[in-house]
Amino acid sequence: MIYFIKAVYSFILPPGLFLLLLTAASWRMWRKDRKWAALPIGSLLLLYLLSSSWFSDMLMRGLEQRYDQSAVNELRGDVIVVLGAGAVPDSPDLGGIGNMSGSAEARLLAAARLSRTTGLPVLFSGGQVFPDSGNEANIAGRQLRELGFAADQILLENKSLNTEQNALLTRELMEKEGLKQPILLTSAFHLPRAMEQFKRAGLEPQPFPVDYSASLKPRWYWSKLLPTGSALSLSTTALKEYLGLAALKLS
């Protein structure tokens, strides 16, 4: 019964609801004018692919498996660089106001754990991207202090608005602090583009992927075929990264 309910939800909530509407439109168009039916049918198939977890996971694995996570004893950096991923400015938090997105919090937690193990300082990079978003680095700094990090273990770059600026402004802060070898920590799907941007900024970071979205060893079961909003969101995120990588290659 539980899985039946999940299947029903998949088609009464978006994007499954839109798939049903497109199916009805495609059928009606096919009966009236088959030449024009290709458009709704193509839209139906594309939306289904992007909304299916088997497809979104495949897109994500193409990004997330490009770099392996190094063992701690193999790390040779002098600072852990963490990239932001969005924040909400006026939401209540345990020790203040403002929360970061789920991915940003996952990155920060991984960086805090890695810093505890290695003793390396944490440099968090990320500013206020939109008027109604929070300043990522400032929120991260507060949370690190709440976790007991000393002031000399926290470096904040709070002006960057995208990954390119993350790299350029992080390099400036590292030069100011006399740091030379960053361990670049970000979500596994984001790491390929981030690595390219940091290399273009003149740095040679050691990659440290975290916050994986897709299992390294895929497993098939029937609900993988159901459309979900989370799968559509993952597909959108992955396609953005592929487009960003393509743009970097062309520039």
WOCORWO-V70590 format. One record per backbone hydrogen bond with DSSP energy under -1.0 kcal/mol. CO is the residue of the C=O (numbers start at 1). NH is the residue of the N-H. E is the energy in kcal/mol with one decimal. If there is no record, write none. Layout:
co=CO nh=NH e=E
co=CO nh=NH e=E
This chain:
co=1 nh=5 e=-2.5
co=2 nh=6 e=-2.0
co=3 nh=7 e=-1.9
co=4 nh=8 e=-2.2
co=5 nh=9 e=-2.6
co=6 nh=10 e=-1.6
co=8 nh=11 e=-1.4
co=9 nh=13 e=-1.4
co=13 nh=17 e=-1.5
co=15 nh=19 e=-2.0
co=16 nh=20 e=-2.0
co=17 nh=21 e=-2.0
co=18 nh=22 e=-2.6
co=19 nh=23 e=-2.2
co=20 nh=24 e=-2.2
co=21 nh=25 e=-2.4
co=22 nh=26 e=-2.7
co=23 nh=27 e=-2.3
co=24 nh=28 e=-2.2
co=25 nh=29 e=-2.6
co=26 nh=30 e=-2.7
co=27 nh=31 e=-1.7
co=28 nh=32 e=-1.4
co=29 nh=33 e=-3.4
co=37 nh=41 e=-2.1
co=38 nh=42 e=-2.8
co=39 nh=43 e=-2.4
co=40 nh=44 e=-2.3
co=41 nh=45 e=-2.4
co=42 nh=46 e=-2.5
co=43 nh=47 e=-2.6
co=44 nh=48 e=-2.2
co=45 nh=49 e=-2.4
co=46 nh=50 e=-2.4
co=47 nh=51 e=-1.5
co=49 nh=52 e=-1.3
co=51 nh=228 e=-2.6
co=52 nh=56 e=-2.5
co=53 nh=57 e=-2.6
co=54 nh=58 e=-1.1
co=55 nh=59 e=-2.2
co=56 nh=60 e=-2.4
co=57 nh=61 e=-2.9
co=58 nh=62 e=-1.5
co=60 nh=63 e=-1.5
co=60 nh=64 e=-3.3
co=61 nh=65 e=-1.8
co=63 nh=66 e=-1.2
co=71 nh=74 e=-2.0
co=72 nh=75 e=-1.4
co=79 nh=183 e=-2.8
co=80 nh=123 e=-3.4
co=81 nh=185 e=-3.2
co=82 nh=125 e=-3.0
co=86 nh=101 e=-2.6
co=87 nh=134 e=-1.6
co=88 nh=99 e=-2.1
co=91 nh=98 e=-3.8
co=96 nh=93 e=-2.6
co=99 nh=88 e=-3.7
co=101 nh=105 e=-2.7
co=102 nh=106 e=-2.2
co=103 nh=107 e=-2.3
co=104 nh=108 e=-2.5
co=105 nh=109 e=-2.7
co=106 nh=110 e=-2.1
co=107 nh=111 e=-2.4
co=108 nh=112 e=-2.6
co=109 nh=113 e=-2.3
co=110 nh=114 e=-2.4
co=111 nh=115 e=-2.7
co=112 nh=116 e=-2.2
co=113 nh=117 e=-1.5
co=114 nh=118 e=-2.5
co=115 nh=119 e=-3.1
co=121 nh=80 e=-2.7
co=122 nh=155 e=-2.8
co=123 nh=82 e=-3.1
co=124 nh=157 e=-2.9
co=125 nh=84 e=-2.5
co=126 nh=137 e=-2.4
co=127 nh=136 e=-1.3
co=130 nh=133 e=-1.8
co=135 nh=139 e=-2.1
co=136 nh=140 e=-2.6
co=137 nh=141 e=-2.8
co=138 nh=142 e=-1.9
co=139 nh=143 e=-2.3
co=140 nh=144 e=-2.5
co=141 nh=145 e=-2.2
co=142 nh=146 e=-2.1
co=143 nh=147 e=-1.3
co=144 nh=149 e=-2.2
co=145 nh=148 e=-1.5
co=150 nh=153 e=-1.8
co=151 nh=154 e=-1.4
co=153 nh=122 e=-2.9
co=155 nh=124 e=-2.6
co=157 nh=126 e=-2.8
co=160 nh=127 e=-2.4
co=162 nh=166 e=-2.3
co=163 nh=167 e=-2.0
co=164 nh=168 e=-2.1
co=165 nh=169 e=-2.7
co=166 nh=170 e=-1.8
co=167 nh=171 e=-2.1
co=168 nh=172 e=-1.7
co=169 nh=173 e=-2.1
co=170 nh=174 e=-2.7
co=171 nh=175 e=-2.6
co=172 nh=176 e=-2.0
co=173 nh=177 e=-1.8
co=174 nh=179 e=-2.8
co=181 nh=78 e=-2.8
co=181 nh=79 e=-1.0
co=182 nh=206 e=-2.5
co=183 nh=81 e=-2.6
co=184 nh=208 e=-2.2
co=185 nh=83 e=-1.3
co=186 nh=210 e=-2.0
co=187 nh=190 e=-1.0
co=187 nh=191 e=-1.3
co=190 nh=194 e=-2.2
co=191 nh=195 e=-3.1
co=192 nh=196 e=-1.7
co=193 nh=197 e=-2.2
co=194 nh=198 e=-2.5
co=195 nh=199 e=-2.2
co=196 nh=200 e=-2.0
co=197 nh=201 e=-1.2
co=198 nh=203 e=-2.3
co=199 nh=202 e=-1.5
co=206 nh=184 e=-1.9
co=210 nh=188 e=-2.7
co=221 nh=224 e=-2.1
co=222 nh=225 e=-1.9
co=223 nh=226 e=-1.3
co=224 nh=54 e=-1.2
co=228 nh=232 e=-1.8
co=229 nh=233 e=-2.3
co=230 nh=234 e=-2.2
co=231 nh=235 e=-2.6
co=232 nh=236 e=-2.3
co=233 nh=237 e=-2.3
co=234 nh=238 e=-2.7
co=235 nh=239 e=-2.7
co=236 nh=240 e=-2.1
co=237 nh=241 e=-1.7
co=238 nh=242 e=-2.4
co=239 nh=243 e=-2.5
co=240 nh=244 e=-2.3
co=241 nh=245 e=-2.5
co=242 nh=246 e=-2.2
co=243 nh=247 e=-2.5
co=244 nh=248 e=-1.9
co=245 nh=249 e=-1.9
co=246 nh=250 e=-1.6
co=247 nh=251 e=-1.1
